[in-house]
Structure formats: C-alpha cells, structure tokens
Amino acid sequence: MNVALAKTGSGRAVSDLFASAEGRLPGSPAVIAARREAFETYERLGLPHRRIEEWKYTDLRALVGEVLPLAAAPDAAALKRAADAVKAHAIAGARKLVLVDGVFAADLSDVKALVSDVGLKTLRETLEKDAALLKTASTDAVIALNAAMATDGLVLSIADGAQLSAPIQIIHVAIAASASAFTRSQVAVGNGARATIIESFVAAGAKAYQVSDAVIVTIGDNADVAHIRLMDDAPDAVNVTSQFVTVGANTKVNFFNLTSGAAVSRLQGFITLAGEGSDLAINGVNLLKKTEHGDTTLVVDHAVPNCVSREIFRAVVDDRAHSVFQGRIIVRPDAQKTDGKMMTRALLLSDEAEADNKPELEIFADDVSCGHGATAGALDDSLLFYLKARGLPEKQAQALLIQAFVGEAIEQIADDGLREHVIGIAERWLEGRS
C-alpha cells in the first residue's frame, strides 16, 4: 500500500496521509466523518512548535519534522518477533494484552485469563457503532491526529466492586521500522473497584518509528487504582502519549511513569479530580542520555473541594540529553480545602545536559494549601568523595547516588514486585552508561 507522509513540520502538505490510510481505518460512516474532521484540525494546526506555550520546550516541527507512513498490519513473522518481545518484557503474574504496531494481537494476549469482572473490547469493534472515543475536549494537534488515525486499542471496563488480584499489563510492541502506529484506549473503573494497570512500550528490532497513543480513563467513587507506565522504546523512536483521567469521590489513584528510551518522547496528562475526598499521587522518573529528549507535561484540575494531590518527579540527564517537566495545578473557585503539592528535581550528569522545569499554580479559591518547587544540579562532590574514599569506583559511587536520587519517586509504587521491577530497569540503565 502506498502511504505518503503527512504535513511536514514547516506546514508543507506532502500528501494526504488520511486519504491514503482511510481504507485501513475502522469505523462506521459517522466515525469516518469524525476522523476527517479531526484530520482537518491537524492539517490546520500542523505539528506543535515552540511558539505554542504548552510546546515551547518540545518543538515537534524541529525534533520530528514529519509523520511517518502508517505501519502495515503485522503478519505472521512480525507476530513471532512480537511474541519474543512480550516474553522478555512481561511482568510475572500480570494478565497481558498486546498491541503490535497499533493492532490488537489476541493470540499473544491473556484474554481467557481475564476475570469475569473485566470486560474487553477492541477499539476497532467499538468504532463500528460509536465515535465517542475519538472525541476529547482538547484541540491539541497531536491529539487530533491520533483521533484521525487511531487503528486499534483496548476498551476495558472493570465492574463495580471488582478486586483484581492480578495486574493487567498492556504491552505495545513496535515491529515496523520507519513507520507510525496510532492507538487509542479507554479504561473505565467502577465504583469500589481495585485494580493495577501497567503499560509497557517496547521495540522488537524496530528502528526510527513513531508511536502516538491516547488513553481515556474514568475512575468511579471509592476506588483504588494504580497505573504504572514504562516507556522503553528504541533509542531513535518517537513516542507521544496523551492521557485523560477523571477521578470520582473518595478514590485513591497512584500513577507512576518511567521514561528510559526514545529519541523524542512526551507524556501529557490531563487529570480532573471530579469527586470530593480523593487522593491523587503522580510520580515519575526520566532517565535520559545521548541526545534524548523527554517531556512530561501534566495538568491536575481540582474541580471540587477536599482533594489531595502530590507530584514527585525526578530526571537524570546525561550527555546532551534534554529533560522537560511542565506541571500545572488548577484550583477551581468551589474547590476549597484543596491540598496540592508538586516537586520536580533534575540531576545533570554532564556540562551539556539540559533540564527545563516549569511548575505552575492557578488558584481561584482562598482556603487552600498549595505549593511547588523545582531544582536542577550536579551530583554532590562531597558525597562522591566520601564513597570513593571508601574504595568504590567512581561509576559505582555515582550509581549509588543516582539510585538514591530517583528512589523517592520509585518508592511511591506500593506493590513490592512492581517496585523491584522498576528498580531493575533503572539499574540496567545505569549499567549502560558509557
């Protein structure tokens, strides 16, 4: 199939990506119309650039330039390679749901192992009847492009009162080189439910690919949800993920993100606390080297009173890499008794490493407790000297200090097994430093 490039970073229309791929995109006539409208939005806006405030540190026109052709549907050989990758990255005890180049792979997934309290459909199935999943309040160009091009995804529903004993792991596997994959998923967690959702982004030999993912999460009242995202794409890949999360009342949510791959990555999350008495923890670590660019952009919207939010982020930046953290806490006029705190720290391991931290507060209520902070600096020379004086080689001494630095964020993962898994990823990253 001949699929050409979409609009380039300069705004020049090379070809019509949507028209070329339309025959492969699922959906009813109403869905296709919604896709066309979304693509027109993308065509009008083009890739985000530094003159857009929310994207000033991550200029996709300069960093990416163009959207690659849509990846072909995976064949038997691709699925075999994906199976090997799944085996390598599967978390013990988790129920796996696998997407290969943006297409659900049922044969690689633990569909039959899902308990009766978990409903599963694919995006492809859902779009044959309803276009609602393609619509969000955001007019962001990359979100519009994802709506236009989403090939598949997962629609998960966790029943009221369900207590899932095993995590659900969604594994995105990239196979095709120099191609793009677009996925969009929905997770609905019922009232009183307890669940752990893990998302993993990995490559099976693919190079220079692009991933565009969108996730829409709704969490009911009195629920307890952990959401762990592990992004370990190929070193020359691009990953742009958008998350939309709505939290009910008296609910506990613990979100953690680890970025340890991709040439260019951005996680943008829009979280609304829509029910009183809820507790939100958002934590993350960027491990960046060479010329990698990792961006975490979060908006936490306190829409109702009596909610707590905590954000702890750490970035370790080596060589000529660039870490970005943009965090905004919004407190609406009626959201009295809000308690919102945000802290981001960056550790620069070379003179050419760069970190941009931009914490913001928008407070429209008067009875609140909110604060933010940001720091950036190098390893403490006195601590390094202390460790080296006791016989540790410099690299090992640095590794111990770096592990302690990122530990505060990683320790927020409640599950012991998952926490050790994340620590293992961080340790392997440290071992790979030149």
C-alpha positions as CSV (number, residue, x, y, z in Angstrom):
1,M,0.0,0.0,0.0
2,N,1.3,3.4,-0.9
3,V,1.0,5.7,2.2
4,A,2.8,9.0,1.9
5,L,3.9,11.4,4.6
6,A,1.6,13.9,6.3
7,K,2.1,17.6,6.7
8,T,5.8,18.3,7.5
9,G,7.0,20.5,10.3
10,S,7.1,23.5,8.1
11,G,3.4,23.1,7.3
12,R,4.1,21.9,3.7
13,A,1.5,19.3,2.7
14,V,3.5,16.5,1.2
15,S,0.4,14.3,0.7
16,D,-2.8,13.3,2.3
17,L,-2.0,10.7,4.9
18,F,-5.6,10.3,6.0
19,A,-6.9,9.7,2.4
20,S,-4.1,7.1,1.8
21,A,-4.8,5.2,5.0
22,E,-8.6,5.6,5.1
23,G,-9.3,2.1,3.8
24,R,-7.5,0.6,6.8
25,L,-9.1,2.7,9.5
26,P,-12.1,1.1,11.3
27,G,-15.4,2.8,11.9
28,S,-18.9,3.4,10.7
29,P,-19.7,6.3,8.3
30,A,-20.2,8.6,11.3
31,V,-16.9,7.6,12.7
32,I,-15.1,8.2,9.4
33,A,-16.7,11.7,9.3
34,A,-15.4,12.3,12.8
35,R,-11.9,11.2,11.7
36,R,-12.0,13.5,8.7
37,E,-12.9,16.4,11.0
38,A,-10.0,15.6,13.3
39,F,-7.6,15.3,10.5
40,E,-8.7,18.7,9.2
41,T,-7.9,20.1,12.6
42,Y,-4.4,18.6,12.4
43,E,-3.9,20.0,8.9
44,R,-4.9,23.4,10.1
45,L,-2.6,23.4,13.1
46,G,0.3,21.3,11.9
47,L,2.8,19.7,14.2
48,P,3.2,21.7,17.5
49,H,6.1,24.1,17.7
50,R,7.9,26.4,20.2
51,R,5.6,29.4,19.6
52,I,2.8,27.4,21.3
53,E,3.3,27.9,25.0
54,E,2.5,24.3,26.0
55,W,5.1,23.0,23.5
56,K,7.8,25.7,23.8
57,Y,10.3,23.2,25.1
58,T,9.3,20.3,22.7
59,D,9.2,21.7,19.2
60,L,8.0,18.7,17.2
61,R,8.5,20.5,13.9
62,A,12.2,20.8,14.7
63,L,12.6,17.5,16.6
64,V,10.4,15.2,14.4
65,G,9.6,17.1,11.2
66,E,7.1,14.8,9.7
67,V,4.6,12.0,10.4
68,L,5.8,8.6,9.1
69,P,3.7,6.3,7.0
70,L,1.2,4.1,8.8
71,A,2.7,0.7,9.8
72,A,1.3,-2.3,7.9
73,A,-0.8,-4.8,9.8
74,P,1.5,-7.3,11.4
75,D,2.0,-10.6,9.6
76,A,3.0,-14.0,11.0
77,A,6.7,-13.1,11.0
78,A,6.0,-9.9,12.8
79,L,3.8,-11.6,15.4
80,K,6.6,-14.1,16.1
81,R,9.1,-11.3,16.8
82,A,6.5,-9.6,18.9
83,A,6.0,-12.8,21.0
84,D,9.7,-12.9,21.8
85,A,9.5,-9.2,23.0
86,V,6.4,-9.9,25.0
87,K,8.2,-12.8,26.8
88,A,11.1,-10.6,27.6
89,H,9.0,-7.7,29.0
90,A,6.0,-9.5,30.6
91,I,5.7,-8.9,34.3
92,A,5.2,-12.1,36.3
93,G,1.6,-12.7,37.3
94,A,0.2,-10.0,35.1
95,R,-2.6,-10.6,32.5
96,K,-1.1,-9.5,29.2
97,L,-3.0,-7.6,26.5
98,V,-0.7,-7.0,23.4
99,L,-0.8,-4.4,20.7
100,V,1.6,-4.9,17.8
101,D,2.2,-1.9,15.6
102,G,-1.1,-0.5,16.8
103,V,-3.1,-3.6,16.2
104,F,-4.5,-5.9,19.0
105,A,-2.9,-9.3,18.9
106,A,-5.4,-11.7,20.6
107,D,-3.1,-14.8,20.2
108,L,-0.4,-13.1,22.2
109,S,-2.8,-11.9,24.9
110,D,-4.2,-13.5,28.0
111,V,-7.9,-12.9,27.0
112,K,-9.2,-16.1,28.6
113,A,-7.4,-15.3,31.9
114,L,-9.2,-12.1,32.5
115,V,-11.7,-12.5,35.3
116,S,-15.4,-12.0,34.7
117,D,-15.3,-8.6,36.3
118,V,-13.2,-7.3,33.4
119,G,-14.9,-6.5,30.1
120,L,-12.7,-6.3,27.0
121,K,-13.4,-5.0,23.5
122,T,-11.1,-3.6,20.9
123,L,-11.3,0.0,19.6
124,R,-11.9,-1.5,16.2
125,E,-15.1,-3.2,17.4
126,T,-16.3,-0.2,19.3
127,L,-15.9,2.2,16.4
128,E,-18.2,0.2,14.2
129,K,-21.0,1.7,16.3
130,D,-19.8,4.8,18.2
131,A,-17.5,7.7,17.5
132,A,-17.4,8.9,21.1
133,L,-14.0,7.6,21.8
134,L,-12.5,9.8,19.1
135,K,-13.7,13.0,20.8
136,T,-12.0,14.9,23.6
137,A,-12.2,18.4,24.8
138,S,-8.6,19.2,23.7
139,T,-7.8,20.9,20.4
140,D,-4.1,19.8,20.6
141,A,-2.9,18.9,17.1
142,V,-1.3,15.6,18.1
143,I,-4.5,14.5,19.9
144,A,-6.5,15.4,16.7
145,L,-4.1,13.4,14.6
146,N,-4.4,10.5,16.9
147,A,-8.2,10.7,16.7
148,A,-8.0,10.7,12.9
149,M,-5.5,7.8,12.6
150,A,-6.2,5.5,15.6
151,T,-6.1,2.0,14.1
152,D,-6.9,0.0,17.2
153,G,-6.8,0.0,21.0
154,L,-8.4,-1.6,24.0
155,V,-11.7,-0.8,25.7
156,L,-11.6,-2.1,29.2
157,S,-14.4,-2.0,31.8
158,I,-13.8,-3.1,35.4
159,A,-17.0,-3.8,37.2
160,D,-18.2,-2.1,40.4
161,G,-16.7,-3.7,43.4
162,A,-14.2,-5.8,41.4
163,Q,-11.0,-6.6,43.4
164,L,-8.4,-7.6,40.8
165,S,-5.8,-9.9,42.3
166,A,-3.5,-9.7,39.2
167,P,-2.4,-6.6,37.3
168,I,-3.4,-6.0,33.7
169,Q,-0.4,-5.3,31.5
170,I,-0.9,-3.6,28.2
171,I,2.2,-4.2,26.0
172,H,2.8,-2.0,23.0
173,V,5.3,-3.7,20.7
174,A,6.9,-1.9,17.7
175,I,7.9,-4.1,14.8
176,A,7.9,-2.0,11.7
177,A,10.8,0.4,11.0
178,S,10.3,3.9,9.7
179,A,6.5,3.7,10.3
180,S,4.0,5.1,12.7
181,A,1.4,3.4,14.9
182,F,-1.7,5.1,16.4
183,T,-3.6,3.6,19.3
184,R,-6.4,4.9,21.5
185,S,-7.8,3.1,24.5
186,Q,-10.4,3.5,27.2
187,V,-10.3,2.2,30.8
188,A,-13.4,2.5,32.9
189,V,-13.0,1.5,36.6
190,G,-16.2,1.0,38.5
191,N,-17.3,2.2,42.0
192,G,-15.4,0.5,44.8
193,A,-13.1,-1.4,42.4
194,R,-9.4,-2.1,43.0
195,A,-7.1,-2.5,40.0
196,T,-3.5,-2.2,38.8
197,I,-2.9,-1.2,35.2
198,I,0.6,-1.4,33.6
199,E,1.5,0.0,30.2
200,S,4.8,-1.0,28.6
201,F,6.2,0.4,25.3
202,V,8.9,-1.8,23.8
203,A,10.6,-2.5,20.4
204,A,11.3,-5.8,18.7
205,G,14.1,-4.7,16.5
206,A,12.2,-1.8,15.0
207,K,14.1,1.5,14.4
208,A,13.1,5.1,13.7
209,Y,9.4,4.5,14.3
210,Q,6.7,6.8,15.8
211,V,4.1,5.9,18.4
212,S,1.0,8.0,19.1
213,D,-1.1,6.8,22.0
214,A,-4.1,8.2,23.7
215,V,-5.8,6.8,26.9
216,I,-9.1,7.9,28.3
217,V,-9.5,6.8,32.0
218,T,-12.6,7.2,34.1
219,I,-12.5,6.1,37.8
220,G,-15.6,5.8,39.9
221,D,-16.2,6.5,43.6
222,N,-14.4,4.7,46.4
223,A,-12.0,3.0,44.0
224,D,-8.3,2.3,44.4
225,V,-6.2,2.3,41.2
226,A,-2.5,2.1,40.4
227,H,-1.4,3.0,36.9
228,I,2.2,2.2,36.0
229,R,3.7,3.3,32.6
230,L,7.0,2.0,31.4
231,M,8.3,3.6,28.2
232,D,11.4,1.9,26.9
233,D,11.1,2.5,23.1
234,A,14.0,2.2,20.7
235,P,16.7,4.9,21.1
236,D,15.7,6.5,17.7
237,A,11.9,6.3,18.2
238,V,9.3,8.9,18.9
239,N,6.6,8.4,21.5
240,V,3.8,11.0,22.1
241,T,1.2,9.8,24.6
242,S,-1.9,11.7,25.8
243,Q,-3.9,10.7,28.9
244,F,-7.3,12.0,30.0
245,V,-8.2,10.9,33.5
246,T,-11.4,11.7,35.5
247,V,-11.5,10.7,39.2
248,G,-14.6,10.2,41.3
249,A,-15.2,10.7,45.0
250,N,-13.2,9.2,47.9
251,T,-10.9,7.5,45.4
252,K,-7.2,6.8,45.6
253,V,-5.1,7.0,42.4
254,N,-1.4,6.3,42.2
255,F,0.2,7.0,38.8
256,F,3.9,6.3,38.0
257,N,5.8,6.9,34.8
258,L,9.3,5.8,33.8
259,T,10.9,7.1,30.6
260,S,14.1,5.3,29.7
261,G,14.0,5.2,25.9
262,A,13.1,7.0,22.7
263,A,14.9,9.9,20.9
264,V,11.9,12.1,21.5
265,S,9.1,11.5,24.0
266,R,6.3,13.4,25.5
267,L,3.7,12.3,28.1
268,Q,0.9,14.8,28.5
269,G,-1.7,14.1,31.2
270,F,-4.9,15.9,31.9
271,I,-6.3,14.7,35.3
272,T,-9.6,16.1,36.7
273,L,-10.5,15.4,40.4
274,A,-14.3,15.5,39.9
275,G,-15.4,13.9,43.2
276,E,-14.7,15.1,46.8
277,G,-12.3,13.4,49.2
278,S,-10.0,11.8,46.6
279,D,-6.2,11.4,46.9
280,L,-4.0,11.6,43.8
281,A,-0.3,10.7,43.6
282,I,1.6,11.3,40.4
283,N,5.2,10.3,40.3
284,G,7.8,9.8,37.6
285,V,11.4,9.4,36.6
286,N,13.1,10.4,33.3
287,L,16.4,8.6,32.6
288,L,17.9,10.3,29.5
289,K,21.2,10.0,27.8
290,K,23.0,10.8,24.5
291,T,20.7,13.3,22.7
292,E,17.3,12.0,24.0
293,H,14.5,14.5,24.7
294,G,12.0,13.5,27.3
295,D,9.0,15.8,28.2
296,T,6.4,15.2,31.0
297,T,3.6,17.7,30.9
298,L,0.8,17.4,33.4
299,V,-2.4,19.4,34.3
300,V,-4.1,18.5,37.5
301,D,-7.5,20.1,37.8
302,H,-9.0,20.3,41.3
303,A,-12.7,20.8,40.3
304,V,-14.2,20.1,43.7
305,P,-13.4,20.6,47.4
306,N,-11.4,18.4,49.8
307,C,-9.0,16.6,47.5
308,V,-5.3,16.0,47.8
309,S,-2.7,15.8,45.0
310,R,1.0,15.1,45.2
311,E,3.5,15.2,42.3
312,I,7.1,14.0,42.7
313,F,9.3,13.9,39.6
314,R,13.0,13.1,39.1
315,A,15.1,13.5,36.0
316,V,18.6,12.1,35.5
317,V,20.1,13.7,32.4
318,D,23.4,12.6,30.9
319,D,25.5,13.6,27.8
320,R,23.5,16.1,25.7
321,A,20.0,14.9,26.6
322,H,17.2,17.3,27.5
323,S,14.5,16.7,30.2
324,V,11.3,18.8,30.4
325,F,8.8,18.9,33.2
326,Q,5.7,21.2,32.9
327,G,3.2,20.8,35.8
328,R,0.1,22.9,36.4
329,I,-2.2,22.6,39.3
330,I,-5.6,24.3,38.8
331,V,-7.9,25.0,41.8
332,R,-11.4,26.0,40.8
333,P,-13.4,28.6,42.7
334,D,-15.5,26.0,44.5
335,A,-12.5,23.7,45.3
336,Q,-12.0,24.9,48.9
337,K,-9.8,22.8,51.2
338,T,-7.6,21.7,48.3
339,D,-4.2,20.4,49.2
340,G,-1.9,20.3,46.2
341,K,1.9,20.0,46.2
342,M,4.4,19.5,43.3
343,M,8.1,19.0,43.3
344,T,10.5,18.3,40.5
345,R,14.3,17.8,40.6
346,A,16.8,17.3,37.8
347,L,20.2,15.7,38.2
348,L,22.6,16.8,35.4
349,L,25.5,14.4,34.8
350,S,27.3,16.4,32.1
351,D,28.0,20.0,31.3
352,E,25.9,19.7,28.2
353,A,22.8,18.1,29.8
354,E,19.8,20.3,30.0
355,A,16.6,20.4,32.1
356,D,13.7,22.8,31.9
357,N,11.2,22.7,34.8
358,K,8.1,24.8,34.7
359,P,5.8,24.3,37.7
360,E,2.6,26.5,37.8
361,L,-0.3,27.1,40.2
362,E,-3.6,28.6,39.1
363,I,-5.6,29.1,42.2
364,F,-9.2,30.6,42.2
365,A,-10.1,29.6,45.8
366,D,-8.9,31.1,49.0
367,D,-9.0,28.3,51.6
368,V,-6.3,26.0,50.1
369,S,-2.8,24.7,50.8
370,C,-0.8,24.5,47.6
371,G,2.9,24.8,46.7
372,H,5.5,23.8,44.1
373,G,9.3,23.7,43.8
374,A,11.9,22.9,41.2
375,T,15.7,22.3,41.4
376,A,18.5,21.3,39.0
377,G,22.1,20.5,39.8
378,A,25.0,18.1,39.6
379,L,26.0,15.2,41.9
380,D,27.3,16.3,45.3
381,D,31.1,16.2,45.1
382,S,31.5,15.7,48.8
383,L,29.3,12.6,48.8
384,L,31.2,11.3,45.7
385,F,34.5,11.8,47.5
386,Y,33.1,10.1,50.7
387,L,32.1,7.0,48.7
388,K,35.3,6.9,46.6
389,A,37.4,7.2,49.8
390,R,35.8,4.0,51.0
391,G,37.0,2.1,47.9
392,L,34.1,2.5,45.5
393,P,35.0,3.1,41.8
394,E,33.6,6.4,40.5
395,K,30.9,4.9,38.3
396,Q,29.7,2.7,41.2
397,A,29.7,5.7,43.5
398,Q,27.7,7.7,41.0
399,A,25.2,4.9,40.5
400,L,24.5,4.7,44.3
401,L,23.8,8.4,44.5
402,I,21.6,8.3,41.4
403,Q,19.6,5.4,42.7
404,A,19.1,7.3,45.9
405,F,18.0,10.4,43.9
406,V,15.3,8.6,41.9
407,G,14.3,6.4,44.9
408,E,11.9,8.9,46.4
409,A,9.7,8.7,43.2
410,I,10.0,5.0,42.7
411,E,9.2,4.2,46.3
412,Q,5.7,5.6,45.8
413,I,4.9,2.3,43.9
414,A,3.0,0.3,46.5
415,D,3.4,-3.2,45.0
416,D,6.7,-4.7,46.0
417,G,7.1,-6.8,42.9
418,L,6.4,-3.8,40.5
419,R,8.7,-1.5,42.5
420,E,11.5,-4.0,42.2
421,H,10.8,-4.4,38.5
422,V,11.2,-0.6,38.0
423,I,14.3,-0.5,40.1
424,G,15.8,-3.2,37.9
425,I,15.1,-1.1,34.8
426,A,16.8,1.9,36.4
427,E,19.8,-0.3,37.4
428,R,20.2,-1.6,33.8
429,W,20.1,2.0,32.5
430,L,22.8,2.9,34.9
431,E,24.9,-0.1,33.8
432,G,24.5,1.1,30.2
433,R,26.1,4.5,30.8
434,S,29.3,4.9,28.9
